Amino acid sequence: MAQLTDSKVLNSQYGTADKLNTRISIHAKYSVNKQGFGSWITEHYRFLDGAAVLELGCGTGDMWKGKSSLASRCSRLILSDFSAGMLEKAKETLKEESGIEYRVVDIQEIPYPDQSFDAVIANMMLYHVPDLAKGLGEVRRVLKDEGFFYCATYGGHGMMEYIGSLFSEYGVDSRINSNFTLQNGREKLRPFFSQIEQDLYEDALHVTDVEDLVDYIFSLTGMTELRKLPRETVREVLSRHMIEGVLRIPKEYGMFIACK
């Protein structure tokens, strides 16, 4: 299996579940929209009974927790991730669920025949793929003609841009990984899919304990300049921008649904 060119970064950020859990927990604790991004995403899945489904970059598998009725529609459900460590965490998370297959898979070389799946899922991971065109070509190849491709992502005007702007006096670059965002995702998908829908998830963070946000920032691989600052400085700057004990942070998330 070909290795991703930024495999060291991926293994640092996603090799185990600890850092990912830190990032997930802040959303669970402080999101204004209590539906939850994961539940909102799965609400969009159009699985017919007997569907064969492949998820790429399944992470901790948390999105499938409590979704037995959705999983039971599938004749085959494969949860895959580039990280073997993350896949082990997914198995642990979903140990009560039966009939799920777990595989280490690189989206750039999907090890399944043409037109194998009724649905392919790649949430919050396409921006990490070094050769995105190759990866999307592989998704198209293994997707059936009437199948759907689901891919959630972030926008360019959400958390990272806002947090970075708070530290402009320290020369922090607030630019995000923009390889696949809500703004350019349709353009990236268009060479491979003829029908593309976009839906947006309305949400924000209202953080009341700055220490949680400091932990979140130091769990990131990006924004290197910010993470070079002392934790005390990061904490002080964030606290300075709280209003009546709350730091309000915009979020920009959504998803694309595409078919051939």
C-alpha positions in Angstrom: 0.0 0.0 0.0 1.4 3.4 -0.9 2.2 5.6 2.0 0.8 9.1 2.2 3.5 11.7 1.8 2.6 13.4 5.0 2.3 10.1 7.0 4.4 11.4 9.9 2.0 14.3 10.3 -1.0 11.9 10.1 0.5 9.4 12.5 1.3 12.2 15.0 -2.2 13.7 14.8 -4.3 10.5 14.2 -2.0 7.6 15.1 -3.9 7.1 18.4 -7.2 8.4 19.6 -6.0 10.8 22.4 -5.5 14.0 20.3 -8.6 13.3 18.3 -10.7 12.7 21.4 -9.5 16.1 22.8 -10.8 17.8 19.6 -14.1 15.9 19.6 -14.7 16.6 23.3 -14.7 20.4 23.0 -17.4 20.2 20.3 -19.5 17.9 22.5 -19.2 20.1 25.5 -19.6 23.6 24.0 -21.4 23.4 20.7 -24.6 25.5 20.4 -26.3 23.1 18.1 -27.0 20.1 20.3 -27.9 17.8 17.5 -24.2 17.1 17.0 -22.3 17.1 13.7 -22.1 13.3 13.6 -25.8 12.8 14.0 -26.4 15.5 11.4 -24.1 13.8 8.9 -25.6 10.3 9.3 -29.1 11.9 8.9 -28.1 12.5 5.3 -27.1 8.9 4.4 -29.4 7.4 1.8 -28.8 3.7 2.4 -31.2 1.2 0.8 -31.6 -2.2 2.4 -28.8 -4.4 1.5 -26.4 -1.6 0.7 -22.6 -2.2 0.6 -20.9 0.7 2.3 -17.2 1.7 2.7 -16.1 4.4 5.1 -12.7 5.9 4.6 -11.0 7.6 7.6 -13.5 6.3 10.1 -11.4 7.6 13.0 -12.6 6.4 16.4 -15.9 5.0 14.9 -17.8 7.2 17.3 -20.1 8.4 14.5 -21.6 4.9 14.3 -22.2 4.5 18.0 -25.9 4.0 18.7 -26.6 3.7 14.9 -27.4 0.0 14.9 -30.5 0.6 12.8 -28.5 2.4 10.1 -25.7 -0.3 10.1 -28.3 -3.1 9.9 -29.4 -1.8 6.5 -26.0 -2.7 5.1 -25.3 -6.1 3.6 -21.6 -5.1 4.1 -20.2 -2.3 6.2 -16.5 -1.7 6.1 -14.9 0.9 8.4 -11.4 1.8 7.3 -8.7 4.2 8.3 -5.1 4.9 7.3 -4.1 4.5 10.9 -4.0 1.0 12.4 -4.1 2.6 15.9 -7.2 4.5 15.1 -8.8 1.4 13.7 -8.2 -0.5 17.0 -10.0 2.4 18.8 -12.9 2.1 16.4 -13.2 -1.6 17.2 -13.2 -0.9 20.9 -15.8 1.9 20.4 -18.1 -0.4 18.5 -17.4 -3.7 20.2 -21.2 -4.1 20.9 -21.9 -3.8 17.1 -21.8 -7.0 15.0 -21.2 -7.5 11.3 -18.7 -4.6 10.8 -15.5 -5.2 9.0 -12.4 -3.1 9.8 -9.6 -2.5 7.3 -6.5 -0.3 7.0 -7.0 1.5 3.7 -5.3 4.3 1.8 -7.9 6.2 -0.2 -5.3 6.6 -3.0 -5.2 2.8 -3.5 -8.6 1.4 -2.4 -8.1 -2.5 -2.5 -11.6 -3.3 -3.8 -12.9 -4.1 -7.4 -14.7 -1.5 -9.6 -18.3 -0.7 -8.6 -18.1 -2.6 -5.3 -20.1 -0.1 -3.1 -23.5 1.6 -3.0 -22.0 4.3 -0.8 -18.6 5.6 0.0 -18.0 7.9 3.0 -15.0 10.2 3.6 -15.7 12.7 6.4 -13.3 15.3 7.6 -10.3 13.7 5.9 -10.1 14.7 2.2 -8.0 17.7 3.0 -5.2 15.4 4.3 -4.9 13.4 1.0 -1.7 14.3 -0.8 -3.0 13.3 -4.3 -6.6 14.2 -3.9 -7.4 13.7 -7.6 -6.1 10.1 -7.3 -8.1 9.5 -4.2 -11.3 10.8 -5.7 -10.7 8.8 -8.8 -10.4 5.7 -6.6 -13.7 6.6 -4.9 -15.4 6.9 -8.3 -14.0 3.6 -9.4 -15.3 1.5 -6.5 -18.7 3.3 -6.4 -21.6 1.8 -8.2 -23.2 3.9 -11.0 -26.2 4.7 -8.8 -24.2 5.1 -5.6 -23.5 8.1 -3.4 -20.3 9.6 -2.1 -20.6 11.4 1.3 -17.9 13.8 2.4 -18.1 16.3 5.2 -15.6 19.0 5.6 -15.0 22.5 7.1 -15.1 26.0 5.6 -12.4 28.6 5.5 -14.1 31.0 7.9 -14.6 28.9 11.1 -12.7 28.1 14.2 -9.1 28.1 13.1 -9.4 31.5 11.2 -11.1 33.0 14.3 -8.6 31.6 16.9 -5.7 32.6 14.7 -7.0 36.1 14.4 -6.9 36.5 18.2 -3.1 36.0 18.1 -2.3 38.2 15.2 0.0 40.3 17.4 2.2 37.2 17.8 2.5 36.7 14.0 0.3 33.6 14.0 -0.8 32.5 10.6 -4.5 31.7 10.7 -4.6 30.0 7.3 -6.0 26.5 7.4 -5.4 23.4 5.3 -7.5 24.4 2.3 -7.1 21.3 0.1 -10.7 20.5 0.4 -13.2 22.9 2.0 -16.8 24.0 1.7 -15.6 26.8 -0.6 -13.7 24.7 -3.1 -15.0 21.1 -2.6 -17.5 21.3 -5.4 -14.7 22.3 -7.8 -12.5 19.4 -6.6 -15.4 16.9 -7.0 -16.7 18.1 -10.3 -14.2 16.1 -12.6 -15.4 12.9 -11.0 -19.1 13.3 -10.2 -21.9 14.8 -12.3 -24.3 15.6 -9.5 -23.1 17.4 -6.3 -25.2 18.7 -3.5 -24.0 20.8 -0.5 -25.6 21.2 2.9 -24.4 23.4 5.7 -24.4 22.7 9.5 -25.3 25.7 11.6 -23.3 25.9 14.8 -20.8 27.7 17.0 -18.8 27.1 20.2 -19.6 29.0 23.4 -16.6 28.1 25.6 -16.8 28.8 29.3 -13.6 27.1 30.4 -10.6 28.4 28.5 -8.4 25.5 29.7 -10.4 23.2 27.4 -9.7 25.4 24.5 -6.0 25.5 25.3 -5.9 21.7 25.4 -7.7 21.7 22.0 -5.1 24.1 20.5 -2.1 22.1 21.7 -3.7 18.9 20.3 -3.4 20.3 16.8 -0.7 19.6 14.3 -1.3 22.8 12.4 -0.9 26.4 13.5 2.7 25.8 14.6 3.4 29.4 15.6 0.5 29.4 18.0 1.7 26.1 19.7 5.1 27.6 20.1 3.7 30.2 22.5 3.7 29.4 26.3 0.4 27.9 27.4 0.1 30.8 29.9 0.2 33.3 27.0 -2.4 31.3 25.0 -4.6 31.1 28.1 -4.3 34.8 28.8 -5.1 35.9 25.2 -8.2 33.7 25.0 -9.4 34.9 28.4 -9.0 38.5 27.3 -11.6 37.9 24.6 -14.3 36.3 26.8 -17.5 38.3 27.2 -19.4 37.7 30.4 -17.4 34.5 30.9 -18.0 33.1 27.4 -15.7 32.9 24.4 -17.9 32.7 21.3 -16.2 31.0 18.4 -17.8 30.6 14.9 -17.9 27.2 13.3 -18.3 26.4 9.6 -19.0 22.8 8.8 -21.1 21.0 6.2 -21.0 18.2 3.6 -21.2 17.3 0.0 -23.2 14.4 -1.4 -22.1 13.4 -4.9 -23.0 10.7 -7.5 -21.7 9.8 -10.9 
